[in-house]
């Protein structure tokens, strides 16, 4: 069973798996795999002081990149898929 991470992004609550957030190097992987202190809200969700408007798109992009990394199709097909989903 996946470890569920609860995030409070600018007052909007999100839940996703830890494996999704740490798949690629960056902010979330550093936050979740190091001893860097994180701010939590009163419910225990990790608080991220950013506009939630774009957060869903960001996490969807992470999921898409995770799927693409597992596909055995050509780089050209992957780039077409990515560019189509950016619109």
Secondary structure, DSSP 8 states (H G I E B T S, - for coil): ---EEEEEETTEEEEEEHHHHTSSSSHHHHHHHS-----B-TTS-EEE-S-GGGHHHHHHHHHHHHHHHH--S-HHHHHHHHHHHT-
